[in-house]
């Protein structure tokens, strides 16, 4: 399944940097054995599973709170 970039960017406030960061971190978690949060083909690459999860709203970007 191909995920339109516009839908992905909507989930990260229009930031390509945030999208890449969230997708990469989630793909790494999946490749290390974390279960997928959406139904998916087990043969699908972790990076594509991560993008599907972002579009589905299962994974989101939350900035860290700044310490004073």
C-alpha positions as CSV (number, residue, x, y, z in Angstrom):
1,X,0.0,0.0,0.0
2,X,1.3,3.4,-0.9
3,X,0.7,6.2,1.6
4,X,0.2,9.7,0.2
5,X,2.8,12.1,1.7
6,X,0.0,14.7,2.3
7,X,-1.7,12.5,4.8
8,X,1.5,11.7,6.5
9,X,2.4,15.4,6.8
10,X,-1.0,16.2,8.3
11,X,-0.2,13.9,11.2
12,X,3.1,15.7,12.0
13,X,2.0,19.3,11.5
14,X,3.5,19.6,8.0
15,X,7.1,18.9,9.2
16,X,9.0,16.5,7.0
17,X,11.7,16.3,9.8
18,X,9.2,15.2,12.4
19,X,7.7,12.7,10.0
20,X,11.1,11.1,9.2
21,X,12.0,11.0,12.9
22,X,8.8,9.4,14.0
23,X,8.8,6.9,11.2
24,X,12.4,5.9,11.7
25,X,12.0,5.5,15.5
26,X,8.9,3.4,15.1
27,X,10.4,1.3,12.3
28,X,13.3,0.5,14.5
29,X,11.0,-0.5,17.3
30,X,9.2,-2.9,14.9
31,X,12.4,-4.4,13.6
32,X,13.5,-5.0,17.2
33,X,10.3,-7.1,17.8
34,X,7.7,-4.6,18.9
35,X,4.3,-5.7,17.6
36,X,2.6,-3.8,14.9
37,X,-0.3,-1.5,16.0
38,X,-2.3,-2.1,12.9
39,X,-3.1,-5.2,10.9
40,X,-0.4,-5.8,8.3
41,X,1.2,-8.3,6.1
42,X,4.1,-9.9,8.1
43,X,6.3,-9.6,4.9
44,X,5.9,-5.8,4.8
45,X,9.0,-3.8,5.7
46,X,9.1,-2.1,9.1
47,X,9.4,1.3,7.5
48,X,6.1,0.8,5.6
49,X,4.4,-0.5,8.6
50,X,5.5,2.6,10.6
51,X,4.1,4.9,7.9
52,X,0.8,3.0,7.9
53,X,0.6,3.3,11.7
54,X,1.2,7.1,11.5
55,X,-1.6,7.5,8.9
56,X,-3.9,5.4,11.1
57,X,-3.2,7.7,14.0
58,X,-1.7,4.9,16.1
59,X,1.7,6.7,16.3
60,X,2.1,10.4,16.9
61,X,4.8,13.0,17.5
62,X,4.9,14.5,20.9
63,X,7.8,17.0,21.6
64,X,9.7,16.6,24.8
65,X,9.0,19.1,27.5
66,X,11.8,21.5,28.1
67,X,13.4,21.4,31.5
68,X,14.1,24.7,33.2
